Amino acid sequence: MSRLLLAFLLAAIPLFPQEACLVTLEEAVERALLASHRLDGPTDSLKRSQIGLALSAAEFDLKVVPDFKTAYLAKGLAGDGMSVSAGISLSKKFPLGTQILIEPNITRASHKSFSNGKVRITQPLFRGFGREATLSSLRAAQYDERCQQRSYLKAQLSLILDTVTTFYEVVKQEESVKLNGISLERIKRVRDAAKVKEKMGLASPGDLHFAGVELKGAEDNLHAAEDGYQGALDSFRELLALPLDLPLSLIASLNYGEVDYEIEEAIEIALNHRIEVEQACDALQEATRKGGIAKKQLLPKVDLIAEYTSCGDGTTLINSCAGKREARWEIGLVTSTDLTSKAARLGVEEAQITLGATEIACEQTRINISLQVKRALRALGRAKERIALEDERIRKAEGDLRLAQIKFERGMVHNTDVVTAEKTARSAKAKHLSAIIDHIIGEYQLLYAMGLLAKELPL
């Protein structure tokens, strides 16, 4: 189902509250990714990083700055008249640090016109030379944007996993309601049969009292299950940003698959696909880059400047531009290095410490992911064993319940035996269902741990 169609259907659902909306797991995930407020924060952070990247890139755009000035010139008590000056400044910075500035200007003052032009080329040497130094702020902004992209993707994956967990929690609570409803009906029949037998003298008042107590317990269990179901539904609606009074009916498959990954294979896949590993490696590269920039700060700040100026004047603007002009060339070195500053040396030490900590964090990320994969595989193995164990318990409990019912009908046992057998059967079914759902959720948790969840439920 397309996202647009899903959004339209879910938006139209509140118009028909009398019918429950049927929702599959895939539709729930799509709805969560479209509407959940949990992505608002990561989305805003990503947008801010993209704006920061655009601002850093704008440093290398052509800058056009107009310049206009007017003033009244006076010398003593006598005024010389109005002065009007207009010009424009064109400047651009290049990746190697080269900056070019062009400034044409015309002035009209004291019945004379002046035209001036200046071209300046500035090339940083030593500390500021090269792409690494010039593009440092841009590289930092690009790194921040990549980090926010990964944070947004990680938030999406976390939201998917939480949606799956919440979805199947609703399914489990709904099945619990059904099981407790069936149990209540069985105990009612036992209680009714105990009443008939008590009148016939085949059961004691104690048997009837016991049946009544168990019936009350079954009713309480049903009410608790219904409360749990409504609570799970509310959490599910809140996660998907749906109206809390919207009736829902979840369509879920309780089929679980076989996991045939070996531990080493699963860990290798995880280390190749988890975005945390990609982020850790990127952070290590960024720390290495910043370490190189910090070392360049030890070099002196020297700029090579070449400047050409041309000046002319005349009675008119045309005469000032076309007449005799005075030109001047200038080339030289400019430095403004503080020879006593400790900031650069301390910056290098700080960068080295940061690099070492980043290397440790990168390795720790790999270890944490490996442990997470192992835990997910072990949890799946335990869930599979529980399914087989509870399946066997169900068969035995159902057999014991049928036998107890037959004996009770023939007056061979008391109703306590039937009630006990029924409770055992209900408990086995509930645990069996819980084990199946744990296995299904565990499959998604393993996919998340291996970095394959986005392929299973595409974003």
Secondary structure by P-SEA (a helix, b strand, c coil): ccaaaaaaaaaaccccccbbbbbcaaaaaaaaacccccaaaaaaaaaaaaaaaaaaaacccbbbbbbbbbbbbbcccccccbbbbbbbbbbbbccccbbbbbbbbccccccbbbbbbbbbbbbbccccccccccaaaaaaaaaaaaaaaaaaaaaaaaaaaaaaaaaaaaaaaaaaaaaaaaaaaaaaaaaaaaaaaaaaccccaaaaaaaaaaaaaaaaaaaaaaaaaaaaaaaaaaaacccccbbbbbbcccbbbbbcccaaaaaaaaaaccaaaaaaaaaaaaaaaaaaaaaaaaccbbbbbbbbbbbbccccaaaaaacbbbbbbbbbcccccccccaaaaaaaaaaaaaaaaaaaaaaaaaaaaaaaaaaaaaaaaaaaaaaaaaaaaaaaaaaaaaaaaaaaaaccccaaaaaaaaaaaaaaaaaaaaaaaaaaaaaaaaaaaaccccccccc
